[in-house]
């Protein structure tokens, strides 16, 4: 689902309302999926990722041991554990993401430089799935 999202914590500490208002919302696709390790790595069964939409790689947010905390008309709260790496040292912090629908259909967005054939190919792939 295409969403805008705010991180409600910084290194495990809740942000103040003033800090939340100063944040720029992240935009991307929010997905909640089962871990490929099925919990055998000690990070829980579910992983939540917020992936950038077009032109970027990697994820904006990745939460392990993710769980949906609340679903409201204003949006969805997803909590989990975020890992921050400093060289080879991993530090885990509790993180909560508040996401709300971005509005508009991102599948209709045409990437710059896309040809008619490539757009038809993408539509055919979408029909298969």
SVG drawing of the C-alpha trace seen along z (x, -y; Angstrom):
<svg xmlns="http://www.w3.org/2000/svg" viewBox="-12 -22 45 43">
<polyline fill="none" stroke="black" stroke-width="0.4" points="0.0,0.0 1.3,-3.4 1.6,-5.5 3.1,-8.5 4.7,-7.6 6.2,-9.2 8.6,-7.5 7.3,-8.0 10.6,-7.2 14.3,-8.0 16.7,-5.3 13.9,-3.9 12.9,-7.2 9.4,-8.7 9.6,-12.0 7.9,-15.1 4.9,-16.6 7.2,-19.4 9.7,-17.0 7.0,-15.0 5.6,-18.2 9.2,-19.0 9.6,-15.6 9.2,-15.3 6.9,-12.3 8.5,-9.3 6.7,-8.1 6.7,-4.6 5.1,-1.2 4.3,0.4 4.4,4.2 4.0,6.6 5.3,10.1 6.5,13.2 10.2,13.4 12.2,15.6 13.8,17.2 10.4,17.9 11.6,16.7 14.6,18.9 16.9,15.9 15.4,14.6 13.9,11.6 10.2,12.7 7.9,14.1 6.9,10.8 8.9,8.1 7.5,4.6 9.2,2.7 8.7,-0.8 10.2,-0.8 10.7,-4.0 8.4,-4.3 10.4,-5.0 14.0,-5.8 15.5,-4.7 16.7,-1.4 16.8,0.2 14.2,-0.4 13.4,-3.5 12.3,-1.5 12.7,2.2 11.0,3.4 11.6,6.9 9.1,8.7 6.5,6.4 2.9,6.2 0.0,4.0 -0.9,2.0 -3.9,0.1 -6.0,-0.5 -8.0,-3.7 -9.6,-6.0 -6.6,-8.3 -4.0,-5.5 -2.3,-2.5 0.3,-2.0 2.9,0.7 5.4,1.4 8.6,3.5 12.3,3.5 14.6,1.4 18.3,2.3 20.9,-0.4 24.3,0.7 27.6,-1.0 30.3,0.9 29.8,4.5 27.9,3.6 24.1,3.9 22.0,2.0 18.2,2.8 15.6,0.2 11.8,0.2 10.2,-1.7 6.6,-2.7 5.6,-3.8 2.4,-5.8 1.3,-5.4 -1.6,-6.8 -2.7,-6.3 -1.0,-8.6 -4.0,-9.0 -3.8,-8.4 -2.9,-5.3 0.9,-4.9 0.5,-2.1 -0.7,-4.8 2.6,-6.8 4.7,-6.5 8.5,-6.5 10.6,-9.0 12.0,-7.5 9.5,-4.6 8.4,-3.4 5.0,-2.2 6.2,1.4 7.6,1.4 4.3,0.0 2.4,2.7 4.8,5.3 4.3,4.0 0.5,4.1 0.7,7.7 2.8,8.6 0.2,7.0 -2.5,9.1 -0.6,12.3 -0.2,11.5"/>
</svg>
